[in-house]
Amino acid sequence: PYSTMDCSQMSKYAYSSLGFSLPRVSDDQAEAMIKYKRDSGKPEKGDICFMKFPSVVKCSCGDKCRRYMQVHQAAVYLGQIDGRTYVVDSSSTIGNVIIREFLSNTIAGMPVVFYAGK
């Protein structure tokens, strides 16, 4: 089912397989997961990475983003493989799951707002 999901459906489905219920939309998920935020600022395997659009991209909210902490995207942290760090993401635009490299607090050019895990 991952091949037809967007990012928030993917994280919701992944966490539901662990018996943890998440809301449907990424900013609602961020609000629900803020109590599990990693104080270290570093993700652990299985954490959800919550991202916002970079400042050069105008979000769909209009002049001022109305989403919780400006979160528009979520990805699940996979960890390091051969010295490189990865997340799994899903895009409704592309229509499938994407393994993305994680570089210096950005994922696909989007700044990470925070990491959280249960």
C-alpha positions as CSV (number, residue, x, y, z in Angstrom):
1,P,0.0,0.0,0.0
2,Y,3.0,2.4,0.4
3,S,3.1,3.0,-3.4
4,T,-0.1,5.0,-3.3
5,M,0.4,7.0,-0.1
6,D,1.5,10.6,0.6
7,C,4.0,11.3,3.4
8,S,1.5,11.6,6.2
9,Q,-0.3,8.4,5.2
10,M,3.0,6.6,5.1
11,S,4.0,7.7,8.6
12,K,0.5,7.0,9.9
13,Y,0.5,3.5,8.4
14,A,4.1,2.7,9.7
15,Y,3.2,3.8,13.2
16,S,-0.1,2.0,13.2
17,S,1.7,-1.2,12.5
18,L,3.4,-0.6,15.9
19,G,0.0,0.0,17.6
20,F,0.4,3.8,17.8
21,S,-2.4,5.9,16.3
22,L,-1.5,9.1,14.4
23,P,-3.7,11.8,12.8
24,R,-4.0,11.9,9.0
25,V,-2.1,15.1,8.1
26,S,1.6,15.9,8.8
27,D,1.1,19.0,10.8
28,D,-1.5,17.3,13.0
29,Q,1.0,14.4,13.4
30,A,3.6,16.9,14.5
31,E,1.3,18.4,17.1
32,A,0.5,14.9,18.4
33,M,4.2,13.9,18.4
34,I,5.7,17.1,20.0
35,K,5.7,15.4,23.4
36,Y,8.0,12.7,21.9
37,K,10.5,15.3,20.4
38,R,14.1,14.2,20.6
39,D,15.7,16.6,23.0
40,S,19.1,15.7,21.6
41,G,18.1,17.2,18.3
42,K,19.3,13.9,16.6
43,P,16.9,11.4,15.1
44,E,16.9,7.7,16.0
45,K,15.8,4.9,13.7
46,G,12.1,4.9,13.2
47,D,11.6,8.5,14.2
48,I,9.4,10.8,12.2
49,C,11.2,13.8,10.7
50,F,8.9,16.8,10.4
51,M,9.8,19.4,7.7
52,K,8.7,22.8,6.5
53,F,9.1,24.4,3.1
54,P,12.3,26.4,2.6
55,S,11.8,30.1,2.8
56,V,12.1,30.5,-1.0
57,V,9.0,28.3,-1.5
58,K,5.6,29.8,-1.0
59,C,3.4,27.4,0.9
60,S,-0.2,26.6,-0.1
61,C,-1.4,28.4,3.1
62,G,-1.0,31.8,1.4
63,D,0.9,34.8,2.9
64,K,1.3,33.2,6.4
65,C,1.6,29.5,7.0
66,R,-1.2,28.3,9.2
67,R,0.1,24.8,9.9
68,Y,1.5,23.6,13.2
69,M,5.1,24.8,13.3
70,Q,4.8,25.3,9.5
71,V,5.1,21.5,9.0
72,H,4.1,20.4,5.5
73,Q,6.0,17.1,5.2
74,A,7.0,14.0,7.2
75,A,9.5,11.3,6.6
76,V,10.7,8.3,8.6
77,Y,14.3,8.2,9.6
78,L,16.1,5.0,8.5
79,G,19.6,5.6,9.9
80,Q,23.0,5.2,8.3
81,I,24.0,2.9,5.5
82,D,27.6,2.8,4.4
83,G,28.3,6.2,6.1
84,R,25.3,7.9,4.5
85,T,22.1,8.8,6.3
86,Y,18.6,8.1,4.8
87,V,14.9,8.6,5.3
88,V,11.9,7.1,3.6
89,D,9.4,9.6,2.3
90,S,6.4,9.4,0.1
91,S,5.1,11.9,-2.4
92,S,1.5,12.1,-3.7
93,T,3.0,14.2,-6.5
94,I,5.4,11.5,-7.6
95,G,3.1,8.7,-6.4
96,N,5.5,6.4,-4.6
97,V,7.8,5.9,-1.8
98,I,11.2,7.5,-2.0
99,I,14.4,6.8,-0.2
100,R,16.1,10.1,0.3
101,E,19.5,11.1,1.6
102,F,19.5,13.2,4.7
103,L,21.9,16.0,4.7
104,S,22.6,18.6,7.5
105,N,19.1,19.0,8.8
106,T,17.4,19.2,5.4
107,I,15.6,16.5,3.5
108,A,15.0,17.2,-0.2
109,G,15.8,20.8,0.4
110,M,13.2,21.1,3.2
111,P,14.5,22.2,6.7
112,V,13.7,19.7,9.5
113,V,11.6,21.3,12.2
114,F,12.0,18.5,14.7
115,Y,12.4,14.7,15.1
116,A,10.1,12.6,17.3
117,G,9.7,8.9,18.0
118,K,7.8,6.6,20.2
